[in-house]
Amino acid sequence: MAISDYLRGIRERVGNDLVLLPSVTVLIWDGRGRLLLMCEAQTKQWQTVGGTVDPDESPWDAARREALEETGTVVRLDRIRAAVGGPDYRVNYPNGDLCSYVATVFDAAIESGEPTDGDDEVHELRWFEPAEIAGLDLDPLNRRLLTDVGVIAGS
């Protein structure tokens, strides 16, 4: 997972202590009702498109930026689907960093471009029918998020 200069500066001051991070998730849907997911380069687990909101950036701008960086596409943000957070959105990374995410989740569609592995975080991009998603090797945070917003059935 890439880390922004802003977060790197915070980590230099607070070490691995808990940091609350505003973030965005971009659920990019095609005309057939399929969801675009990315396979993360390091873990090879499937996850949603998205990331943290930069200082002075709106969630809307962050969502468009993350979609462009990770998929190479320009997206139309159709609506805010949900805002999620809480104990299920806390992540303890292998390096010891502890983060608690609060995510604005957007439904979106591609306005221009074809999905391509946009940056070094992305191993693969692929469209999935909603019924296929529960059976994927999803990272735990994304499994929780996709369950909470109703894309996959709760377990």
N, C-alpha and C positions, 0 to 999 in steps of 0.2 A: 504494500500500500504506500503510495506516495504521500509525502508530508509537505505541507506548505511552509514557506519561510516564516509566516506568522506563527503557526503551531510549533515549528522548530524553536522559535524564540521563547515561547511559553514553556516548552519542555526544558530548555536550558535553565529556566528560573525555578520550575516546580518539580523537575525530575519526572518520576513515573506517577505522581499523584493524580487523582481523578480530575479530569478536565471535561466540562460540559461543552458539547460541540453542536451548533446548529448545522443541519445538513439538509440535503435534498435527495429525493428519489424520483427518477423519471421513468414512468411506465410507458414505454413507446409501443403503441399498438398499430398493427397494420389493418388494411381493409377487410381481412379475413378473420379478424379477432384474435390474432396471434400476438404474443408478447415477445419483444426483443430482450434477450438476456445476454450477459457477457460472462465468459469463463475467465476468472482472474488468473493472471500470469503466474504468480508464485504458488498459490494453493491449488490451482486447477479446479476450484469449486465455482459453481454458477452463482451469479448474483445480479442484482438490478443495476442499472445505470445510475450514477449519482456520486455525490461526495459532499465535502464540507462547503459551507458558505464563507467566502472571504470577507474580511472587514470592509464595511461600507457597501457591500454587494447585497442586492435584494435576493430573496429566494428565487424569484422568477428569472433573474439574470444568471444566478448560479446554476439553475436547472438547464438553461439553454447552453451555458458554457460547458457544463459537464457532459451533456449530450454530444456537443461538437467534439470535445476532447476525446471522449471514449468511443464514439461511433462514427465520427466524421460526417455527421448529418446536422442539418438545421431543423429544429423541431418547432412545431406549433404546440404550445401548452394549452390544452383544452379546458382543464379545470383543476382545482385542488381537490384531490380525492380524500385525503386525510392528513392529520397531523398526529404523529405517534412519538412516544417516548416512555420513560419510566424504567424500572429495573430490568425489564426484558431487553432493553436497548443499551445495556452496559456491556462493554467489551474489554477484556483483559488480553492485550496483545502479547505474543511470545517474548518481546523485549521487556515486558513488565509495564508498559504504558497502559493506564486505565482511562477509558473514555466512556462518557455517557452521551448518547446521541439523541437529539430531538429532531425529527425529520418532517419536512413538508413533502408530501407525496403528490406528484402531479400525474395526471393522465395526459398523454401527448401523442402526436402523430408526426411523421416525417414530412417536412415541407419541401426540402431539397436535399439531394445527395443520396448515395447508396451506402448502407452500413459497411464500414471497413474497420479493421482493428486500429482504432484511433491513436492509442498511445501505448507505452510500455507496460501499463497495468493490465492490458487486454490480451489474452491468449487467443480467444475466439469469440465471435458474435454469432447468435443463431436465434431464429424465430421458433417459438413454442406455442402449441395449443395449450390453453389453461389446464386441461386434463393431464397433460404430460408433466407439468411443472413439479407436482408433489413428489414424483419419482426421481427427480434429479438430485445430484449431490450438491445441495445448496448449503452455503455457509449458514450457521445457526441464526445470525441476526436477520438475514434475508428470508429465511424460512418463517421466522416470527412475523416479520413485516408483511410478507405476502399472505400469511394467514390472517393477520389483523385487518388488512384492507380488503379481504374477501376474494383474492385471486385464487388461493388454494383453500381447501377445506381444513378446518381445525383438527388437530390430532388429540 
